Amino acid sequence: MSKAAEKEQDAIAKLWARSRKEPFKDILGLEVLEISPGFAKVAMRFQPEMQNIFGMLHGGAVFSLLDEAFQLACNAHGEIAVALQLNIYYLAPAQMGARLIAEANECNATRKTALYDALVYQEEDGKRIATGQAMAYRKGKPLPFDDDGELTVF
């Protein structure tokens, strides 16, 4: 395995460990399904407490799901990457109880920035709930997590 591949595998292992300790993820019941350099997939079930004033899934919950996939995808290269911008377009309401999947996929990267396409859909029928794009800024510093997912410095 090349040194670059080892670095990415180490980063992915650290992200998995850190994601298990992330408290915000647990508020919405987010489940990390897949992490690889430039890609992540995260799931969430539409629960009754996630309803907005119209009884539909709150846009903030959809945004948070998409943002979780984005943060994992852009940090899976092993360097700190932070969001510069995230645009989301809500396409259709989700069904109560539906399991939603968010995927973030890197479509362009430079030394300092990376652009991601994102999609949220219902797992059961593939219905698209939201789409978006996100831009990350790469700080050029290694991830501040140890092997157990503890934040070392930031």
N, C-alpha and C positions, 0 to 999 in steps of 0.2 A: 504494500500500500504506500502511495506517495505521501510526502510530508503534508501537502495541502489536503489530501483526503483524510489523513489522520486528524488534522486540525478541525475539519468539518465534522467528523464523527464525534470528536470530543465536544465540540460546540453543541451538537444535537443532543448528546447525552446530558450535558449540563442544562440545556433548555427543557428537556423532559423532566429532569429533577426539579428545576425551578418552577415549572408550570404546576407541578403537584403541590407546591407550597404557596402559590399565588392566591391570596384571599379573595380578590375581586371575582375571579373565575368561579368560585364556589357560590357566590351570591346568585348568579344566574344559572348555575348548574352546567357550566360549559365543560365539555369533554374533548380533550385534545386527541385526535385520531391519527394524525400523521404530521411529521416534521421532516423536511429535507432542505438542503440549501436552496433558498428562493421559493419554497413552497410549504404551505401548511394547510391542514384540514381540521376544522373544529365543529363539534355538534352541540346542539341545545334543543331541549324539548320545550314547546310553547305551553307554559303552565298558566293557570287562571290568574295568578298574581302578577303576570306580565302584561295584563290588559291595559289599554289606554282608556280614555273617557268614552270611547265608542265601542268598547268591548273587543277591539282588535289588538293584535300584538303591538306593543309600544315600539315606536321607531328607535328609541334609545337602546332597547334590548337587541334589535337587529344590528344597529351600529356597533354595539359592544361585541357581538358575535363576530362580525366582519373584522373589527379591529384586533381581536384576539388572534385570528388567523394571520393577519398582516404582521403583527409584532413578532410572531414566531417565525414566519417565513423570512423576514428581513434580518433577523438576528441569527439565523441558522448558518450563516457564513462564519460565525465565530467572532465577529466584531460588533461593538455596540452600534445599533442603528435606531434612530428615533424618528418619529413621524414629523414630517413637515406639513403634510396636508392629506386629508382623506375626504373624498367626495363620494356620496352615496346617492343612489337613485332607487326609490321605492317603487316596485313594479306591480305588486299584487299583495293582497292580505294573505296571511298564513292561516291555516286551519288550527283551531284549538286542539292541542295535544300532538300536533305534528312535530316530528323530529326535523329540525332545520340543520343544514350543513352549510358551512362557510368555507370557501377555498380562496386562498390568496396565492397568486402565481407571478413570479418576477418576469417582466417582459422586456425590461431594459435596465442596464446597470453601468455606472461609471465608477471611478474610484471613490467619489464622494456622495453620489445619490443613486437611488434605485427606484424604478417605477413598477407598481404591481397592479395587475387586474384582479378584481375580486368578484365573487358571486356568492349569493345566499339562495339556497333552494330547499324545497321540501324533499326529504329523502324518499318518502313513500311514492310520490308520483313525478318527481323532477320539476314540479312547478317552480318557476323563478320568482323569488320574493324580492330580491334586491340585487343590484350590481353596483360596482364602483371602481374607483382607482385611488391608489394611495402612493405617496411619495415619501421615501425615507432618506434621511441624512446619515451617512456612515461616518462615525467619529474617528475611525482608525485606531480604536483601543479595544483590547480583548474584553470579552464578556466578564463581568465582575461576579461570577458565581463559582463556588467550589463544586467538587464532584457530588456533594449531597444536596446541591441546589440552594445553599445559603448565600445570601448577598454578602460579598466580602467588602467592597467599597463602591461608592458611586459618586 
